[in-house]
Amino acid sequence: MSIILDEIRVRSVEAETVMRIVIADDSDDYREALAHAIDGCPDLSVVGAARNGAELIEICSAEHPDIAMTDLRMPIVDGISAIREISKESPRTLLVAFSTANSAPIRHEAMAAGAHIFFPKDQAMTALQSLSKAYEDHFKDAI
């Protein structure tokens, strides 16, 4: 009987998918707000937070997150450059870009760099709820 229960526990643990996410924004307040919003999403877990693109690249290299969510305008290394680097090094990471500048050229630049999704910064927290589904949709053939 304990073998059956152990198998049920193993299957139930495997069925629970928690997406590992790294967030990057040079604003401490916004980073904290994103982390707090992610805490409210049962299928997402923050595994790193970066203040700039260089830190984001470093964290992604070490953690291999399922999702990397980044602001485009940051010091040291901007989000566009970080997206380019991460897309080469971690092709299975869903790259989500956000920016206060919500223009077609900015969206195009982010997508051309390798971002899979772009959100205006003021909608990024609302978009968190759909990230697990977006990951599954984007990588469905590889899962």
N, C-alpha and C positions, 0 to 999 in steps of 0.2 A: 504494500500500500504506500509506503514512503517513497518508493521509486516512482510511482505514478504521480504523487504530489510534487516531487522534485522536478519531473518532466513538465508538469503544468506550470510550475514557477518559472522554469527556464523559458518556456514558450511565452509566458506573459511578459517577462522582462525583455525578451527579444522583440516583442510586438510594440513595446513602448519606444518610439523613436523621438529622441531629443536632438534637435539640430544644434550644433555648436556654432556660435556666432562671435565674430570679432567686430567691434565698432571703432570708428575713428572720426574724431572731430576735434578741432583745436579749442573749442569752447568747453571748459570744464562743466558748466551748467548743462549744456546740451548733451554731453556724453553721459552725465549722471541721469538726466531725464530719459535718455534712450535705454540705459541699463535698467532703470526702474520700470519702464514700459515693458522691456523684455522679461523682467521678473514676473510680470502678469500673464505671460504667454506660456502655457504649460509645455509646449513642444519646442521651446527655444531656451538656450542656456548661454550666457556670456562667458567666454573663455579668455577674453582679452579686450583691453581698451587702449587705444592709441591716441596721442595728441597730434600726430602728424603722419605723413605718408611713410617716412623712414621707419617709424615705430610699427606701423601697420604691416609693412613688408616683413619686418623681423618677427613679429608675433605670428603672422600667417605661416612663415617658414618653420617656426617651432611647433605650432599648434595644429596646422592643417585643418582649419575650420571648414564646416560645411558652407557657411555664409560669411562674407566679409562685407560690411556696410560702411561706406565712407563718404565724408563730405568731399567736395571737389577742391575747395579753396582752403588750403592749409599751408603752414610754413614748412620750411626745410625741404620736404618733398610733397608736392601737391597730390591730390587724389587721383588725377588722370595718370600721372607717372606711376603711382603705386598700383593702380589697376593694370597698367601695361605689364609691370613686373610680376604681379601675382598671377595674372592670367597665363603667363609663360611657365611659372614655377608650380602652380596649383590649378591645373585645368578642371578639377572637380569641385572647386570652390565657386559658389554662386556669388557673383560680384554685383553689389547693389550700390549705386551712386545716388547721392542727393546733393542739392545745392539750393541756396536762396535764389540764384539766378535760374529761372524756369523758362529758358528760351530754347527754340529749336536748335540753334548752333551749339549750345552747351550740351543738350541731350545728345546730339549727333556726335560731338567730340567724346563724350563719355562712352557711348556705345561703340564708336570706332576704336577706342582704346581697349575694349574688352568687357565693358560692363554689360551685364545681362538685363538689368532693370535700372530705370531711373525714376526717382520721385522728387517732386519739389520738397524742399526741406520741411515746410510746414505740414506736409502730409506723410512724412516718413514714419512717425509713430503709429499712425493709423495703418500703414502698410505692413507693419510687423506681423499682424495677424495672418497675412497671406503668404509669408515667406516660406514656410514649410511646403505648402502646396506649390509654390513657384519653383522650389528646388526639385521636387518630384517631377513636375511637368517638364522642366528644362533637361533633367538628366534621366528621364524615364527609360530611355533605351539602354542606359548604362547600369541601371540599378538591378 
